[in-house]
Every structure is written in structure tokens, then in C-alpha cells.
Amino acid sequence: MNNDYKGSSWSDRFSWIITVIALVLVAILSIGLLCALFIQPKEETRENTEQTAINDEQAAVIDGEGNTMVSGKAYAMPQRMVFAATAAEAATASEGITLTATISPETADNKSVDWSVSFVNPSSSWASGKSVTDYVTVTPTSDGALTANVNCLKAFGEQIKVTVASRVNPEAKAECTLDYARRILDTALYHEEIDKNILDFGSDEILLDMVVPDFEGFKDGMSDGTIWAGGYYQTYLNPGVQISPEDEADPEAKWGDESAKRTYRFSDYTIKDCLPFFSEGNEYGLVFEDQTDVNQDIIDLFCNFAREANADKGSPIFSFQEITRNGFIVGNNPVMMAIEMLTGYNGVGMSNFDAALYEKYMGLFIDWMQENPDTPIAEFTVTFTGKYSTFTRHYSFRYNPETVEMPVFSLGLDKTEVVI
């Protein structure tokens, strides 16, 4: 692994291979001497446990085998449940999950039970001082009923257990362990050279000040970084992070936690899902999918620029797909964006670029933006998929209209002699 790696743009894919570990399933069963209360869980196997729970519409709640659980249906109480969203966030779990306990033997005279909920470790650093019912509630359908509704109100960072116990024999009880899988709540885009986020948390727009120097200033700006395109990252890794072989094998990528804060906001969790530094090779890795929609007028301008910038090659006609092989690149100057897309890795190239071409297309871009100050140049949709949850980020790109202004590039004199 290259320890100098700073991060990844949203179109990059990580392919680091690390050790995959199986989930540890907790199953607690107590059997009394008198009337026995017996939960009949489904058999959980290592193979089933390790199956990915992702589908087109990821479930908000699954059991220990990866089966979807939804409101309005009663389930035999499983040994384990994983929440990937709160009831308020997921329609499939909006009314909670209904669990049913089974008394054994069936001939028992008194089948009344009591349901309760508690932290597995109430003295942990996360749970200390917190009330478990602020996060999960369990409500029997009636007094002593074998059926109860489990509702997740908020993300939690300490395992919670639901306990059901016989009223006539409190030692006869069973427990279901609840986990919460980490979810992405928000994302940003970090720019390395200017050392700030160009898309902030909570924002739905990249709004950049346009920088428009003269041709010589443009060339200088390309060298010193004041004119830029690209260089921003969806996943940022601090260059000071030193990653050892042991770190690489860490299934939770703890070495990346501090860096990830730069561009990710996560929920509380007991299962560390949505690991941004992994896509393949880790069951909790994060998969990125993106879609870019560029305004048609802007597409035409970039395609025309590409043709004129390759006039020495006979002005070939390029499709926008060819120009954006490495994605649509945002920058603080539209001509710089075009140059970066044309000359980047596997780009179509550029053989002709001079002051006349620069000034022509700066004028064309600025004319369009002044006529369409509120119209996005491009709109982006990025989907982040972990094992248990999917997060979609929508944002657009536009220049600050106050900075979209065509400057005076030169001043000439009429050299015609006038004789009076």
C-alpha cells in the first residue's frame, strides 16, 4: 500500500484486500425447572451469517441470518436482530418489529411473560448515563402477552438486549441481542490544495468563485495552483497516517477513523459498517456508484473546445463521453476544467492552445453563465452502499454569479496616422 495516498475521488474504487472476519453471534438461553419458557430460534450458520444483506432496497431490520423483518408481521423471537435505520427513517420498520415468544411445554397453565430491554453493558463508555428506552422500546401487545413490539427510536452505540421471562418462573427466560449497523448521515468533498471542503456537510451545492486571469496569469495559475480543476476527494486519508501491515489487516480500519471525519458523518453503531477505505475484500466495505448530469449547453461548449484545441489534428469530433472518460471534473475556471479532462489520464489530448482560444472560450462560458446565473452546470448523484445500508448524496455545481465577469485582457491603440 502506498502510504502517501491522500484519498479518493467519488469515482475511484478501492481494491485493498484484508482479512474478513465472521460476526460473533450471541445466543443466551435459560431453562427453568418448572414451567420452561423456550424461544425457538432459527438455526444460524457461519455461511448464512456472512452473507451480505445488500439488495436493491436494503432492509431496515434483519435477523441473524440476514432475513428482512418488517412491520405488520409477527416473527418468532430470533437470537439476534440488526437495525440499519430507526423506525422514523424506514417505512418498513415504522411501527416496530413484532416478536413472539413460545412457552414450552404447550400444556403449561400460566403462559404469562414479562418483556424488558436493557444495555448489554450499561457501564460502557457509550451507555453510561443513558436511558436504554431512549433508543429501543419493547411493548407487549397486552399484559403478559407472548407477543411484543420492538421499536428502535435512535441509533445506539452499545448492544441492547430484549429479555422475555416467565412470570411463574423468572429463571425461564430468553434474550435477543440487538445491534445497530453504522450508517452514513452526510458527506462532503475535500480539496487538497486549498485545504478545505468544496462541498460542505449539509450543503447541496458546490458554489465556487470563478478565477479569470489573463492568458499569462492563467498559465502561471496552472503552475502555482491558483487555477485548479480536480484534486478533491470523497474519501480523505491524512498524509501523516502511517499504515502498517497490521493496520491493513484491521477489519475495522481504525487507522482511518480520524481522516474519515473530514468527509463523512456517521451514526452511532455497534457494527462498524460502511468502511470508506474498502470496497472489496471486506464485508463492511463501501461501494460507490455515481451519476453526473451536465447541462447540454455546457456539453456543447466543452465538445467545441476539444475540437478547436485539436485543430492541428484536423479538428476531430469528440463525444462528451470521450472527453469525460475520467469523470466530469469541477474547477474554479471552466477552461481549466476542459484542459484537465482532455489531458488527464487516457484523455483525448490537446494539440493547440493559445491566448485566442483561451479568451474565446472564457467569453463563451461567461456569456452562458451570466445568462443562466441560477442554472447548475452539472448535477451529481452519488450512492454509497455498505453491507446494511445505502446513502445517496445529491448536489450540484455552479459558479458564484458575483464572480462571473469577463475582465479586460488587453488594451490596443489605433496606429492610423491622422493629419490635420
The 8 nearest C-alpha neighbors of each residue, nearest first, counted from 0:
[[1, 2, 242, 15, 4, 247, 3, 244],
 [0, 2, 3, 4, 242, 5, 241, 238],
 [1, 3, 4, 0, 241, 242, 240, 238],
 [4, 2, 1, 238, 5, 239, 240, 241],
 [3, 5, 2, 1, 6, 238, 236, 237],
 [6, 4, 236, 238, 235, 237, 3, 7],
 [7, 5, 235, 236, 234, 4, 232, 8],
 [8, 6, 232, 234, 11, 233, 9, 235],
 [7, 9, 232, 233, 10, 11, 231, 234],
 [8, 10, 233, 11, 7, 232, 287, 289],
 [9, 11, 8, 12, 289, 287, 326, 288],
 [12, 10, 8, 9, 7, 13, 287, 233],
 [13, 11, 14, 10, 278, 287, 286, 7],
 [12, 14, 278, 277, 15, 11, 276, 279],
 [15, 13, 279, 278, 16, 12, 277, 280],
 [14, 16, 13, 277, 17, 280, 279, 278],
 [17, 15, 280, 14, 279, 18, 281, 277],
 [16, 18, 248, 280, 19, 281, 247, 15],
 [17, 19, 248, 20, 250, 16, 281, 280],
 [20, 18, 281, 17, 250, 282, 21, 280],
 [21, 19, 18, 22, 250, 282, 281, 49],
 [20, 22, 49, 23, 19, 45, 48, 282],
 [23, 21, 24, 20, 48, 49, 45, 270],
 [24, 22, 21, 25, 48, 20, 45, 26],
 [23, 25, 22, 26, 79, 63, 78, 48],
 [26, 24, 23, 27, 176, 78, 79, 175],
 [25, 27, 78, 24, 28, 175, 174, 79],
 [28, 26, 174, 173, 25, 29, 78, 175],
 [27, 29, 173, 26, 30, 172, 174, 37],
 [30, 28, 172, 171, 173, 31, 170, 27],
 [29, 31, 171, 35, 28, 36, 170, 172],
 [30, 32, 171, 35, 170, 33, 29, 34],
 [33, 31, 34, 35, 30, 171, 168, 170],
 [32, 34, 31, 35, 168, 171, 167, 30],
 [33, 35, 107, 168, 31, 36, 32, 103],
 [36, 34, 31, 171, 103, 30, 33, 37],
 [37, 35, 102, 171, 103, 172, 165, 34],
 [36, 38, 102, 103, 101, 35, 39, 173],
 [39, 37, 101, 100, 40, 173, 76, 36],
 [38, 40, 37, 41, 101, 75, 76, 77],
 [41, 39, 77, 38, 78, 42, 76, 75],
 [40, 42, 43, 77, 39, 78, 64, 75],
 [41, 43, 40, 44, 64, 39, 78, 63],
 [44, 42, 64, 41, 47, 48, 63, 45],
 [45, 43, 47, 46, 48, 42, 64, 49],
 [44, 46, 48, 47, 49, 43, 21, 22],
 [47, 45, 44, 49, 48, 50, 43, 64],
 [48, 46, 44, 50, 64, 49, 45, 43],
 [49, 47, 45, 64, 46, 50, 44, 63],
 [48, 50, 46, 47, 21, 45, 51, 22],
 [51, 49, 47, 48, 52, 46, 65, 64],
 [50, 52, 53, 386, 49, 282, 65, 387],
 [53, 51, 65, 386, 387, 50, 54, 57],
 [54, 52, 386, 51, 57, 387, 55, 388],
 [55, 53, 57, 56, 52, 58, 51, 387],
 [54, 56, 57, 53, 58, 389, 52, 384],
 [57, 55, 54, 58, 53, 389, 388, 59],
 [58, 56, 54, 53, 55, 388, 59, 387],
 [57, 59, 60, 67, 56, 61, 83, 387],
 [58, 60, 83, 84, 82, 89, 92, 57],
 [61, 59, 82, 68, 58, 81, 83, 67],
 [62, 60, 67, 66, 68, 65, 81, 80],
 [61, 63, 80, 65, 66, 64, 79, 81],
 [62, 64, 79, 65, 80, 48, 61, 43],
 [65, 63, 48, 47, 62, 66, 43, 61],
 [64, 66, 61, 62, 63, 52, 67, 48],
 [67, 65, 61, 62, 64, 68, 63, 52],
 [66, 68, 61, 58, 60, 65, 69, 62],
 [69, 67, 61, 60, 66, 62, 96, 70],
 [70, 68, 91, 92, 96, 72, 71, 67],
 [69, 71, 92, 96, 72, 95, 94, 91],
 [72, 70, 69, 73, 97, 96, 94, 95],
 [71, 73, 70, 97, 69, 74, 96, 68],
 [74, 72, 97, 98, 99, 71, 75, 96],
 [75, 73, 98, 99, 76, 97, 72, 77],
 [74, 76, 99, 98, 77, 100, 40, 73],
 [75, 77, 98, 99, 100, 74, 40, 38],
 [78, 76, 40, 79, 75, 175, 62, 41],
 [77, 79, 175, 26, 40, 176, 76, 174],
 [78, 80, 176, 63, 175, 77, 62, 177],
 [81, 79, 62, 177, 61, 63, 178, 176],
 [80, 82, 178, 61, 60, 179, 177, 62],
 [81, 83, 60, 179, 84, 59, 178, 180],
 [82, 84, 59, 180, 387, 179, 60, 388],
 [85, 83, 59, 82, 88, 89, 86, 60],
 [84, 86, 88, 151, 87, 152, 153, 89],
 [85, 87, 93, 92, 89, 88, 151, 152],
 [86, 88, 85, 93, 89, 152, 90, 92],
 [89, 87, 85, 86, 84, 90, 93, 92],
 [90, 88, 91, 86, 92, 87, 93, 84],
 [89, 91, 93, 92, 88, 86, 87, 94],
 [90, 92, 69, 89, 70, 93, 59, 58],
 [93, 91, 86, 95, 70, 90, 89, 69],
 [94, 92, 86, 90, 95, 87, 91, 89],
 [95, 93, 92, 70, 86, 96, 150, 71],
 [94, 96, 150, 92, 149, 70, 93, 148],
 [95, 97, 149, 70, 148, 69, 150, 98],
 [96, 98, 148, 73, 147, 74, 149, 72],
 [99, 97, 74, 76, 147, 73, 146, 75],
 [98, 100, 146, 75, 76, 145, 74, 73],
 [101, 99, 145, 38, 76, 75, 146, 102],
 [100, 102, 38, 37, 103, 99, 36, 39],
 [103, 101, 36, 37, 104, 105, 110, 35],
 [104, 102, 105, 35, 36, 37, 101, 107],
 [103, 105, 106, 107, 102, 35, 34, 36],
 [104, 106, 103, 107, 102, 101, 108, 110],
 [105, 107, 104, 108, 103, 102, 109, 110],
 [108, 106, 105, 104, 109, 34, 110, 103],
 [109, 107, 106, 110, 105, 34, 111, 104],
 [110, 108, 111, 107, 167, 166, 34, 165],
 [109, 111, 112, 108, 107, 102, 165, 145],
 [112, 110, 143, 109, 166, 144, 165, 145],
 [111, 113, 165, 143, 166, 164, 144, 145],
 [112, 114, 164, 163, 143, 166, 165, 115],
 [115, 113, 163, 162, 164, 112, 137, 139],
 [116, 114, 162, 161, 163, 137, 113, 117],
 [115, 117, 161, 160, 162, 137, 136, 159],
 [118, 116, 160, 159, 131, 119, 161, 115],
 [119, 117, 159, 121, 120, 158, 160, 131],
 [118, 120, 159, 158, 160, 121, 117, 157],
 [119, 121, 118, 122, 123, 157, 126, 158],
 [120, 122, 118, 126, 123, 127, 119, 117],
 [123, 121, 127, 120, 126, 124, 125, 128],
 [124, 122, 126, 125, 120, 121, 127, 157],
 [125, 123, 127, 126, 122, 121, 157, 128],
 [124, 126, 123, 127, 156, 157, 129, 122],
 [127, 125, 123, 121, 129, 124, 157, 122],
 [128, 126, 122, 129, 124, 123, 125, 121],
 [127, 129, 126, 130, 122, 121, 125, 124],
 [130, 128, 126, 127, 131, 133, 125, 121],
 [131, 129, 132, 133, 128, 134, 126, 127],
 [130, 132, 133, 134, 117, 135, 129, 118],
 [133, 131, 135, 134, 136, 130, 116, 117],
 [132, 134, 131, 130, 135, 152, 153, 136],
 [135, 133, 153, 152, 132, 131, 151, 155],
 [136, 134, 151, 132, 150, 152, 133, 131],
 [135, 137, 132, 150, 149, 138, 151, 116],
 [138, 136, 149, 148, 147, 150, 115, 116],
 [137, 139, 148, 147, 140, 136, 149, 114],
 [147, 140, 138, 141, 146, 144, 148, 142],
 [139, 141, 147, 146, 144, 138, 148, 142],
 [142, 140, 144, 139, 143, 146, 147, 138],
 [141, 143, 144, 139, 140, 111, 113, 112],
 [142, 144, 111, 112, 113, 141, 145, 139],
 [145, 143, 141, 146, 142, 139, 111, 140],
 [144, 146, 100, 99, 112, 143, 147, 101],
 [147, 145, 99, 144, 98, 139, 140, 100],
 [148, 139, 146, 138, 140, 98, 97, 137],
 [147, 149, 97, 138, 137, 96, 95, 139],
 [150, 148, 137, 96, 95, 136, 97, 147],
 [149, 151, 95, 136, 135, 152, 96, 148],
 [152, 150, 135, 85, 86, 134, 153, 136],
 [151, 153, 134, 85, 135, 86, 150, 133],
 [154, 152, 134, 85, 151, 155, 133, 135],
 [153, 155, 267, 266, 179, 268, 85, 134],
 [156, 154, 267, 268, 157, 179, 153, 134],
 [155, 157, 268, 267, 269, 125, 158, 154],
 [158, 156, 269, 155, 126, 159, 125, 118],
 [157, 159, 178, 119, 177, 118, 269, 156],
 [160, 158, 118, 177, 119, 117, 176, 157],
 [159, 161, 176, 175, 117, 177, 116, 119],
 [160, 162, 116, 175, 174, 115, 176, 117],
 [161, 163, 174, 115, 114, 173, 116, 160],
 [162, 164, 114, 172, 113, 173, 112, 115],
 [165, 163, 172, 112, 113, 169, 171, 166],
 [164, 166, 112, 168, 169, 167, 171, 36],
 [165, 167, 112, 168, 169, 111, 164, 113],
 [168, 166, 165, 169, 109, 34, 111, 112],
 [167, 169, 165, 170, 171, 166, 34, 31],
 [170, 168, 165, 171, 164, 166, 167, 172],
 [171, 169, 31, 168, 172, 29, 30, 164],
 [172, 170, 31, 30, 36, 169, 35, 168],
 [171, 173, 164, 29, 163, 36, 170, 165],
 [172, 174, 28, 163, 162, 29, 38, 27],
 [173, 175, 162, 161, 27, 160, 163, 176],
 [174, 176, 78, 161, 79, 160, 77, 177],
 [177, 175, 160, 79, 159, 78, 80, 174],
 [178, 176, 80, 159, 160, 81, 158, 79],
 [179, 177, 81, 158, 269, 82, 80, 180],
 [178, 180, 82, 268, 269, 81, 83, 270],
 [181, 179, 270, 83, 268, 272, 269, 82],
 [182, 180, 268, 272, 271, 266, 270, 267],
 [181, 183, 266, 265, 184, 388, 180, 273],
 [182, 184, 265, 185, 264, 390, 266, 181],
 [185, 183, 265, 264, 182, 266, 186, 390],
 [186, 184, 264, 183, 263, 200, 201, 187],
 [185, 187, 263, 262, 200, 264, 188, 184],
 [186, 188, 262, 199, 198, 200, 263, 189],
 [189, 187, 198, 233, 196, 232, 197, 262],
 [190, 188, 196, 232, 231, 195, 197, 191],
 [191, 189, 231, 195, 194, 196, 230, 193],
 [190, 192, 194, 193, 230, 231, 189, 195],
 [193, 191, 194, 190, 230, 224, 195, 231],
 [192, 194, 191, 195, 190, 196, 224, 225],
 [195, 193, 191, 192, 190, 196, 189, 197],
 [194, 196, 190, 189, 193, 197, 191, 192],
 [195, 197, 189, 198, 188, 199, 190, 187],
 [196, 198, 188, 205, 189, 199, 190, 195],
 [199, 197, 188, 187, 205, 196, 202, 204],
 [200, 198, 187, 202, 196, 201, 197, 188],
 [199, 201, 187, 202, 186, 185, 198, 262],
 [200, 202, 199, 203, 185, 186, 187, 198],
 [203, 201, 199, 200, 204, 198, 394, 205],
 [202, 204, 394, 395, 393, 201, 205, 198],
 [205, 203, 395, 394, 202, 396, 206, 198],
 [204, 206, 396, 198, 197, 395, 207, 397],
 [207, 205, 397, 398, 399, 204, 396, 208],
 [208, 206, 398, 399, 209, 331, 205, 397],
 [207, 209, 399, 402, 398, 210, 331, 206],
 [208, 210, 331, 402, 332, 403, 207, 398],
 [209, 211, 332, 331, 208, 212, 226, 402],
 [210, 212, 209, 213, 332, 406, 405, 217],
 [213, 211, 216, 217, 210, 214, 406, 215],
 [212, 214, 216, 408, 215, 217, 211, 406],
 [213, 215, 217, 216, 354, 218, 212, 357],
 [216, 214, 218, 217, 213, 219, 212, 354],
 [215, 217, 219, 213, 212, 214, 218, 220],
 [218, 216, 214, 220, 215, 219, 212, 213],
 [217, 219, 221, 215, 220, 216, 214, 222],
 [218, 220, 216, 222, 217, 221, 215, 223],
 [221, 219, 226, 225, 217, 223, 222, 218],
 [220, 222, 226, 218, 219, 224, 223, 217],
 [221, 223, 219, 220, 224, 218, 225, 226],
 [222, 224, 220, 225, 221, 219, 226, 218],
 [225, 223, 226, 221, 220, 222, 227, 192],
 [224, 226, 220, 223, 227, 221, 222, 210],
 [227, 225, 220, 221, 224, 331, 332, 217],
 [226, 228, 330, 224, 331, 225, 221, 335],
 [330, 227, 229, 336, 329, 335, 328, 339],
 [228, 230, 328, 231, 329, 330, 227, 339],
 [229, 231, 190, 191, 228, 232, 192, 227],
 [232, 230, 190, 189, 229, 191, 188, 8],
 [231, 233, 8, 7, 189, 234, 188, 235],
 [232, 234, 8, 9, 188, 7, 262, 235],
 [233, 235, 7, 6, 232, 262, 259, 275],
 [234, 236, 6, 5, 232, 258, 259, 237],
 [237, 235, 5, 6, 258, 238, 255, 234],
 [236, 238, 239, 258, 240, 5, 235, 6],
 [239, 237, 240, 5, 3, 236, 4, 2],
 [240, 238, 237, 241, 3, 236, 2, 5],
 [241, 239, 238, 237, 242, 2, 236, 254],
 [240, 242, 2, 239, 243, 238, 254, 3],
 [243, 241, 246, 240, 2, 247, 244, 254],
 [242, 244, 246, 245, 247, 241, 248, 2],
 [245, 243, 247, 246, 248, 242, 249, 0],
 [244, 246, 248, 243, 247, 249, 242, 17],
 [247, 245, 243, 249, 248, 244, 242, 254],
 [246, 248, 244, 245, 249, 243, 17, 242],
 [247, 249, 17, 245, 246, 18, 250, 244],
 [248, 250, 246, 252, 251, 247, 245, 253],
 [251, 249, 252, 248, 18, 19, 17, 281],
 [250, 252, 249, 253, 271, 274, 283, 272],
 [253, 251, 249, 254, 255, 250, 246, 256],
 [254, 252, 255, 256, 251, 249, 246, 250],
 [253, 255, 252, 256, 246, 242, 240, 257],
 [254, 256, 253, 258, 252, 257, 259, 236],
 [257, 255, 259, 253, 258, 254, 260, 252],
 [256, 258, 259, 260, 255, 254, 261, 237],
 [257, 259, 236, 255, 260, 256, 237, 261],
 [258, 260, 256, 261, 257, 263, 262, 255],
 [261, 259, 263, 258, 262, 257, 264, 256],
 [260, 262, 259, 258, 263, 235, 189, 187],
 [261, 263, 187, 186, 260, 259, 188, 234],
 [264, 262, 186, 260, 259, 185, 261, 265],
 [265, 263, 185, 184, 183, 186, 260, 266],
 [266, 264, 183, 184, 182, 263, 181, 267],
 [265, 267, 182, 181, 268, 154, 184, 183],
 [268, 266, 156, 155, 154, 181, 265, 269],
 [269, 267, 156, 181, 179, 180, 270, 155],
 [268, 270, 156, 179, 178, 157, 180, 158],
 [271, 269, 180, 268, 272, 181, 179, 178],
 [272, 270, 181, 180, 269, 268, 251, 273],
 [271, 273, 283, 181, 180, 270, 274, 385],
 [274, 272, 385, 285, 283, 284, 275, 182],
 [273, 275, 284, 285, 276, 272, 277, 283],
 [276, 274, 285, 277, 273, 284, 234, 278],
 [277, 275, 274, 13, 278, 284, 285, 234],
 [278, 276, 284, 275, 13, 274, 285, 279],
 [277, 279, 284, 285, 286, 13, 14, 280],
 [280, 278, 14, 281, 277, 284, 16, 15],
 [279, 281, 16, 17, 15, 282, 278, 19],
 [280, 282, 284, 283, 19, 279, 17, 277],
 [281, 283, 284, 386, 19, 280, 51, 279],
 [284, 282, 272, 386, 281, 273, 385, 274],
 [285, 283, 278, 277, 274, 281, 282, 273],
 [284, 286, 385, 278, 273, 275, 274, 384],
 [285, 287, 384, 278, 383, 385, 284, 288],
 [288, 286, 383, 382, 285, 384, 289, 9],
 [289, 287, 382, 381, 383, 286, 290, 10],
 [290, 288, 381, 380, 382, 287, 291, 10],
 [289, 291, 380, 379, 381, 292, 288, 378],
 [292, 290, 379, 378, 293, 380, 289, 377],
 [291, 293, 378, 377, 379, 294, 290, 380],
 [294, 292, 377, 376, 295, 291, 378, 298],
 [295, 293, 297, 376, 296, 377, 298, 292],
 [294, 296, 298, 297, 293, 299, 300, 292],
 [297, 295, 299, 298, 294, 300, 367, 293],
 [298, 296, 300, 294, 295, 299, 301, 376],
 [299, 297, 295, 301, 296, 300, 302, 294],
 [298, 300, 302, 296, 297, 301, 303, 295],
 [301, 299, 297, 303, 298, 302, 304, 296],
 [302, 300, 304, 298, 303, 299, 305, 297],
 [301, 303, 305, 299, 304, 300, 298, 317],
 [304, 302, 306, 300, 305, 301, 299, 307],
 [303, 305, 301, 307, 302, 306, 308, 300],
 [306, 304, 308, 302, 303, 307, 301, 309],
 [305, 307, 314, 303, 309, 304, 308, 315],
 [308, 306, 310, 304, 309, 305, 314, 303],
 [309, 307, 351, 305, 349, 306, 310, 352],
 [310, 308, 350, 314, 307, 306, 312, 311],
 [309, 311, 314, 307, 313, 312, 308, 306],
 [312, 310, 309, 313, 350, 351, 314, 308],
 [313, 311, 310, 309, 314, 315, 350, 306],
 [312, 314, 310, 311, 315, 309, 306, 307],
 [313, 315, 310, 306, 309, 312, 307, 316],
 [316, 314, 306, 313, 317, 312, 309, 310],
 [315, 317, 306, 314, 318, 302, 305, 303],
 [318, 316, 302, 321, 315, 319, 322, 306],
 [317, 319, 321, 320, 322, 316, 302, 323],
 [318, 320, 322, 321, 323, 302, 317, 298],
 [319, 321, 323, 318, 322, 324, 317, 326],
 [322, 320, 318, 319, 324, 323, 317, 347],
 [321, 323, 319, 320, 324, 341, 340, 347],
 [324, 322, 326, 320, 325, 327, 321, 340],
 [325, 323, 321, 326, 322, 320, 346, 345],
 [326, 324, 323, 327, 340, 344, 343, 346],
 [325, 327, 323, 324, 328, 10, 340, 291],
 [326, 328, 323, 329, 325, 291, 340, 324],
 [327, 329, 229, 326, 336, 228, 340, 330],
 [328, 330, 228, 229, 336, 327, 331, 396],
 [228, 331, 329, 227, 332, 336, 229, 328],
 [330, 332, 209, 210, 227, 207, 226, 208],
 [331, 333, 335, 330, 334, 209, 210, 336],
 [334, 332, 336, 335, 337, 330, 331, 364],
 [335, 333, 337, 336, 332, 338, 361, 360],
 [334, 336, 338, 332, 333, 337, 339, 228],
 [335, 337, 333, 339, 228, 334, 338, 330],
 [336, 338, 334, 340, 335, 339, 341, 301],
 [337, 339, 335, 341, 340, 336, 342, 334],
 [340, 338, 336, 342, 343, 337, 341, 335],
 [339, 341, 337, 338, 343, 342, 323, 322],
 [340, 342, 346, 348, 338, 347, 339, 343],
 [343, 341, 348, 346, 339, 340, 338, 349],
 [344, 342, 346, 339, 340, 341, 345, 325],
 [343, 345, 346, 342, 325, 340, 341, 324],
 [344, 346, 343, 347, 324, 342, 325, 348],
 [347, 345, 341, 342, 343, 344, 348, 340],
 [346, 348, 341, 322, 345, 342, 321, 349],
 [349, 347, 342, 341, 346, 350, 309, 343],
 [348, 350, 309, 308, 351, 341, 342, 347],
 [351, 349, 309, 308, 311, 348, 352, 310],
 [352, 350, 308, 309, 349, 310, 311, 353],
 [353, 351, 308, 356, 350, 354, 357, 349],
 [352, 354, 356, 355, 357, 351, 214, 358],
 [353, 355, 357, 214, 356, 358, 352, 215],
 [356, 354, 358, 357, 353, 359, 352, 360],
 [357, 355, 359, 353, 354, 358, 352, 360],
 [356, 358, 354, 355, 359, 360, 361, 353],
 [357, 359, 361, 355, 356, 360, 354, 362],
 [360, 358, 356, 362, 357, 361, 355, 363],
 [361, 359, 363, 362, 357, 358, 364, 356],
 [360, 362, 358, 364, 363, 359, 365, 357],
 [361, 363, 360, 365, 359, 364, 366, 358],
 [364, 362, 360, 366, 365, 361, 367, 359],
 [363, 365, 361, 367, 366, 362, 360, 368],
 [364, 366, 368, 362, 367, 363, 369, 361],
 [367, 365, 363, 369, 364, 368, 362, 370],
 [368, 366, 370, 364, 365, 369, 371, 363],
 [367, 369, 371, 365, 372, 370, 366, 364],
 [368, 370, 366, 372, 371, 367, 365, 403],
 [369, 371, 367, 368, 372, 366, 365, 373],
 [370, 372, 368, 374, 369, 373, 367, 375],
 [373, 371, 368, 369, 400, 374, 370, 398],
 [374, 372, 371, 375, 397, 400, 368, 398],
 [373, 375, 371, 372, 376, 397, 368, 294],
 [376, 374, 397, 377, 396, 395, 373, 378],
 [375, 377, 294, 397, 396, 293, 374, 297],
 [376, 378, 293, 375, 396, 292, 395, 294],
 [379, 377, 395, 292, 291, 394, 396, 293],
 [378, 380, 291, 394, 393, 290, 395, 292],
 [379, 381, 393, 290, 289, 392, 291, 382],
 [380, 382, 289, 392, 391, 288, 290, 379],
 [383, 381, 391, 288, 390, 287, 289, 392],
 [382, 384, 287, 390, 389, 286, 391, 285],
 [385, 383, 389, 286, 285, 388, 382, 390],
 [386, 384, 273, 285, 388, 387, 283, 284],
 [385, 387, 283, 53, 52, 51, 388, 272],
 [386, 388, 385, 83, 52, 53, 180, 57],
 [389, 387, 385, 83, 384, 57, 386, 182],
 [388, 390, 384, 383, 385, 391, 382, 57],
 [389, 391, 383, 382, 183, 384, 392, 388],
 [390, 392, 382, 381, 383, 393, 389, 380],
 [391, 393, 381, 380, 382, 394, 390, 186],
 [394, 392, 380, 379, 203, 381, 391, 395],
 [395, 393, 203, 204, 379, 378, 392, 380],
 [394, 396, 378, 204, 377, 379, 375, 205],
 [397, 395, 205, 377, 375, 204, 376, 206],
 [396, 398, 375, 206, 376, 205, 399, 207],
 [399, 397, 207, 206, 208, 400, 209, 403],
 [398, 400, 208, 401, 207, 402, 206, 397],
 [401, 399, 403, 402, 372, 398, 369, 368],
 [400, 402, 399, 403, 404, 208, 398, 209],
 [403, 401, 400, 209, 208, 399, 404, 398],
 [404, 402, 400, 401, 209, 365, 399, 369],
 [405, 403, 402, 406, 365, 401, 211, 369],
 [404, 406, 362, 365, 407, 403, 211, 361],
 [407, 405, 408, 404, 211, 212, 213, 409],
 [408, 406, 409, 405, 410, 213, 212, 404],
 [407, 409, 213, 406, 410, 214, 212, 358],
 [410, 408, 407, 411, 213, 406, 214, 412],
 [409, 411, 412, 408, 407, 413, 406, 213],
 [410, 412, 409, 413, 414, 408, 407, 415],
 [413, 411, 414, 410, 415, 409, 416, 417],
 [412, 414, 415, 411, 416, 417, 410, 409],
 [413, 415, 412, 416, 411, 417, 418, 410],
 [416, 414, 413, 417, 412, 418, 411, 419],
 [417, 415, 414, 418, 413, 419, 412, 411],
 [416, 418, 415, 419, 414, 413, 412, 411],
 [419, 417, 416, 415, 414, 413, 412, 411],
 [418, 417, 416, 415, 414, 413, 412, 411]]
